[in-house]
Amino acid sequence: MCLHTPRCPSAESPDRDAARVVAAHPEQGWSILCNSVLHFDDTGELLPNGEIVHPCRHPAPSS
């Protein structure tokens, strides 16, 4: 449960990535956010309900 003021966005919120990091493991490429979202460095996420949010892949810039 978030104790921050203002409260962190919930895991279901579109801005869930704005929650504070409570445990970071950059050497392994992931962090746990205050809203219990497991956030990966490649922008993928695992939500507390088990839902997978696939990484955002943008097309490579053309030469």
Steps between C-alpha positions, in 0.01 A plus 500: 500500500642836393583744779639773271342843466362535243417131467667301225278397207347155526621206293183529288558869425639604159773699680605206723867556404495824701496302827814515712763229480517300824764247389736541206718231345661673200757222466210264428292752305193539721342704779198462725277804521293612799184377327647145480574523127815319392657735245769376260766720338372408153166672600317171552301451818341231712192622683396369844208308345744307277425700184798555271555840339727445202793737438439807286684450175539802277605464137865572430561843348548487125836604361 
